[in-house]
Amino acid sequence: MLGLLHVLAIAAAGLFALIVPAVLFAIADGMRDLALSMLLVGAMGVFASLMVLGAIAGFQRRLGRASGYLALVAVWVLLPMIAAVSFKTLAGLSWIDAWFEAVAALTTSGSSVLIRETTPQAILFWRASIEWYGGFLILVSIIHVLAPGGFGGLPAGDRRIITGHASEMTVDLGDFRQILGYYMLMTFIVFVGLMVAGLAGPLAMMLSMMAIATGGFLPFEGALENHAGPLAQLMLAAGLLLGTFSVFWRRRLLRSPRQFFLANPEVIIVSAGVVLVATLFAARLAAVSGGAALGPIMAESL
């Protein structure tokens, strides 16, 4: 039980810590009341999590097989309820809508009840941050719970590459930090690419988080091509493709790209297949649209 509380408290602390960047957006937009409310919600959430961690510090917290599965279920059931409180308090949603928004965010779904045109940018950034965090939690769930049980196509022997523990379910912050480091690095790479493509910083950051989490939340109304040009769409497609890679593929790609492609020819085959299908789809769209420029259509197809 202590191991379960430990996992849940760490997950909740990370969730509320992500409010801090959103607070900066509220301050920049001159929304002091919203910034104060977000700061209070974040501080109370982090404080409560630290209180739980402090209370169980010094006790044995290693998870067994059964308790690991229970912790996994607890995180994915209770964390959306915790996040729903923030949406209820900060966005003024009903309890049902707040819970739906929290579940959609953490499961990296594109569904949302937020009205983009009237919702403050700080809330939209908070929503995108939760989706990004949900993608990270999915990786952690695979590596630390499903892999030791032989689920998810990630053998325990491969898991040892990251954690050093092939059969035990561990809650080691060092392991979490390593995964988070690679996750943040990939997000930053996509963010820089979108900035170079001409997107504004806040929009580039939200879209880069969405891409790496392979989510579907767009922080604006209307079609993507109305807010991002062909080059930005290509960068976003590359980010989404990177987000679909195996967790170990991502690590090897960042460490040694050339060796990665030489050792994994299937990546080249899959990538070529994606480009081929997108090209055929773009050609068909161009023909139907009366001979429109192929470049923008190709970017949209990818």
C-alpha positions in Angstrom: 0.0 0.0 0.0 2.9 2.4 0.8 4.3 1.7 -2.7 1.0 2.6 -4.2 0.8 5.9 -2.3 4.4 6.6 -3.3 3.6 6.2 -7.0 0.4 8.2 -6.8 2.0 11.1 -4.8 4.9 11.4 -7.3 2.5 11.4 -10.2 0.3 14.0 -8.6 3.3 16.2 -7.7 4.5 16.1 -11.3 1.0 17.0 -12.5 0.7 20.1 -10.3 4.3 21.2 -10.9 3.4 21.7 -14.6 1.1 24.5 -13.6 4.1 26.8 -13.1 4.8 27.5 -16.8 1.1 28.1 -17.3 1.2 30.7 -14.5 3.8 32.6 -16.5 1.5 32.8 -19.5 -1.3 34.2 -17.3 1.1 36.8 -15.9 2.3 37.7 -19.4 -1.4 38.2 -20.5 -2.1 40.4 -17.5 -4.5 38.0 -15.9 -3.3 38.3 -12.4 -6.4 36.8 -10.7 -6.0 33.7 -12.9 -2.3 33.5 -12.3 -2.9 33.7 -8.5 -5.6 31.0 -8.7 -3.3 28.7 -10.7 -0.4 29.3 -8.4 -2.6 28.4 -5.4 -3.9 25.3 -7.0 -0.4 24.2 -8.0 1.1 25.0 -4.6 -1.6 23.1 -2.7 -1.3 20.1 -5.0 2.5 19.9 -4.7 2.3 20.5 -0.9 -0.2 17.7 -0.4 1.9 15.4 -2.5 5.1 16.2 -0.6 3.2 15.7 2.7 2.3 12.2 1.6 5.9 11.5 0.4 7.2 12.8 3.7 4.9 10.7 5.8 5.9 7.4 4.1 9.6 8.3 3.8 11.9 5.7 5.5 9.5 2.8 4.9 9.9 0.0 2.4 8.0 1.0 -0.7 9.0 -1.6 -3.4 6.1 -2.8 -5.5 5.4 -6.5 -6.1 3.7 -7.8 -9.2 0.1 -7.5 -7.9 0.6 -4.1 -6.2 2.3 -2.8 -9.3 -0.8 -3.5 -11.3 -2.9 -1.9 -8.6 -0.7 1.2 -8.6 -1.1 1.4 -12.4 -4.9 1.3 -12.1 -4.8 3.8 -9.2 -2.8 6.3 -11.2 -5.0 6.2 -14.3 -8.2 6.3 -12.3 -7.4 8.8 -9.6 -5.1 11.2 -11.4 -7.8 12.3 -13.8 -10.0 13.0 -10.8 -7.3 15.1 -9.3 -6.7 17.0 -12.5 -10.5 17.5 -12.8 -10.4 19.6 -9.7 -8.0 22.0 -11.4 -10.2 22.3 -14.5 -13.3 22.8 -12.3 -11.5 25.5 -10.3 -9.5 27.3 -13.0 -11.6 26.9 -16.2 -15.1 27.0 -14.5 -16.2 23.7 -16.0 -18.9 21.5 -14.5 -17.7 18.4 -12.7 -18.6 16.2 -15.6 -16.9 18.4 -18.1 -13.9 18.8 -15.9 -13.5 15.1 -15.5 -14.0 14.5 -19.2 -11.3 17.2 -20.0 -8.9 15.6 -17.5 -9.4 12.1 -18.9 -9.0 13.3 -22.5 -5.8 15.2 -21.6 -4.1 12.4 -19.8 -5.0 9.8 -22.4 -3.6 12.1 -25.1 -7.0 12.4 -26.8 -7.9 15.3 -29.0 -11.4 15.6 -27.5 -12.0 18.8 -25.5 -15.0 20.8 -24.2 -12.9 24.0 -24.0 -13.8 26.8 -26.3 -10.5 27.8 -27.8 -11.5 31.3 -28.8 -12.5 32.4 -25.3 -10.4 30.2 -23.1 -7.3 32.0 -21.7 -4.0 31.0 -23.2 -2.7 29.9 -19.8 -5.5 27.3 -19.5 -4.8 26.1 -23.0 -1.1 25.7 -22.2 -2.1 23.8 -19.0 -4.3 21.5 -21.0 -1.5 20.9 -23.5 0.9 20.3 -20.6 -1.4 17.6 -19.1 -1.6 15.9 -22.5 2.2 15.9 -22.7 2.5 14.6 -19.1 0.0 11.8 -20.0 2.3 10.7 -22.8 5.2 10.5 -20.3 3.1 8.5 -17.9 2.2 6.1 -20.7 5.9 5.5 -21.2 6.6 5.0 -17.5 3.6 2.6 -17.3 5.0 0.5 -20.1 8.6 0.4 -18.7 7.9 0.0 -15.0 4.7 -2.1 -14.9 3.7 -3.7 -18.2 7.1 -4.7 -19.3 8.0 -6.7 -16.2 4.7 -8.5 -16.6 5.5 -9.4 -20.2 2.9 -7.0 -21.6 3.2 -4.3 -24.3 5.8 -5.9 -26.5 8.7 -4.7 -24.2 10.5 -7.8 -22.8 11.9 -7.6 -19.3 15.4 -8.1 -20.8 15.0 -4.9 -22.8 13.7 -3.1 -19.7 17.0 -3.8 -18.0 18.7 -1.4 -20.5 16.9 1.5 -18.7 16.1 0.4 -15.2 18.7 -2.3 -14.4 15.8 -4.4 -12.9 14.4 -7.0 -15.3 11.7 -8.5 -13.1 10.9 -6.1 -10.3 8.6 -3.2 -10.5 10.6 -0.3 -9.1 9.7 3.3 -8.2 13.2 4.9 -8.8 13.2 8.6 -9.4 16.5 8.2 -11.1 14.9 6.0 -13.7 12.0 8.5 -14.1 14.4 11.4 -14.6 16.3 9.5 -17.3 13.1 8.8 -19.3 11.9 12.4 -18.7 15.2 13.8 -19.9 14.9 12.0 -23.3 11.2 13.0 -23.4 12.0 16.7 -22.8 14.9 16.6 -25.3 12.7 15.3 -28.1 10.0 17.9 -27.2 12.6 20.7 -27.4 13.9 19.5 -30.8 10.4 19.6 -32.3 9.8 23.0 -30.6 12.9 24.5 -32.2 11.9 23.1 -35.5 8.4 24.7 -35.3 10.0 28.0 -34.2 12.3 27.9 -37.3 9.2 27.2 -39.4 7.8 30.5 -38.3 5.4 29.6 -35.4 5.1 31.8 -32.4 6.7 30.5 -29.2 3.6 29.6 -27.2 1.9 27.9 -30.2 5.2 26.1 -31.1 5.5 24.8 -27.5 2.0 23.5 -27.3 2.1 21.8 -30.7 5.5 20.2 -29.9 4.1 18.8 -26.6 1.1 17.5 -28.5 3.3 15.9 -31.2 5.7 14.0 -28.8 2.7 12.8 -26.8 1.0 11.7 -30.1 -2.0 13.6 -28.9 -4.7 15.4 -30.9 -5.4 18.6 -28.9 -5.0 21.7 -31.0 -5.0 25.0 -29.0 -7.0 26.9 -31.6 -10.2 26.7 -33.6 -10.2 25.8 -37.2 -8.0 23.8 -39.4 -4.3 23.3 -38.8 -3.3 24.9 -42.2 -4.9 28.1 -41.1 -2.3 28.5 -38.3 0.7 26.6 -39.5 2.4 26.8 -43.0 3.6 23.8 -45.0 7.1 23.8 -43.3 5.5 23.8 -39.8 3.2 21.0 -40.8 6.2 19.0 -42.0 8.0 19.6 -38.7 4.8 18.6 -36.8 4.5 15.4 -38.9 8.1 14.6 -38.1 7.4 15.1 -34.4 4.4 12.9 -34.5 6.4 10.2 -36.3 9.1 10.5 -33.6 6.4 10.2 -30.9 5.3 6.9 -32.3 8.7 5.3 -32.2 9.6 2.7 -29.6 10.9 4.1 -26.4 14.2 2.4 -27.0 14.3 3.6 -30.6 14.0 7.1 -29.4 16.9 6.8 -27.0 19.1 5.2 -29.7 18.1 7.8 -32.3 19.1 10.6 -30.0 22.4 9.1 -29.1 23.6 7.9 -32.5 21.3 8.6 -35.5 23.6 7.0 -38.1 24.0 3.8 -36.1 20.3 3.8 -35.3 19.3 3.7 -39.0 22.0 1.2 -39.9 20.9 -1.2 -37.1 17.2 -0.8 -37.7 16.4 -0.9 -41.5 12.8 -1.4 -40.7 12.6 2.3 -39.7 13.7 3.3 -43.2 11.1 1.0 -44.7 8.3 2.3 -42.5 9.3 5.9 -43.1 9.4 5.3 -46.8 6.0 3.7 -46.6 4.6 6.7 -44.8 6.0 9.1 -47.4 4.7 6.9 -50.3 1.2 6.8 -48.9 1.2 10.5 -48.1 2.4 11.3 -51.7 -0.3 9.2 -53.3 -2.9 10.8 -51.0 -1.5 14.3 -51.8 -1.6 13.6 -55.5 -5.2 12.5 -55.3 -6.1 15.6 -53.3 -4.3 17.8 -55.8 -6.2 16.2 -58.7 -9.6 16.6 -57.0 -8.9 20.2 -56.0 -8.2 21.2 -59.6 -4.4 21.2 -59.8 -3.6 23.0 -56.5 0.1 23.3 -55.5 1.4 20.0 -54.4 3.7 21.3 -51.7 1.1 22.4 -49.1 -1.1 19.4 -49.9 1.9 17.1 -49.3 2.6 18.7 -46.0 -1.0 18.3 -44.9 -1.1 14.7 -46.1 1.9 13.8 -44.0 
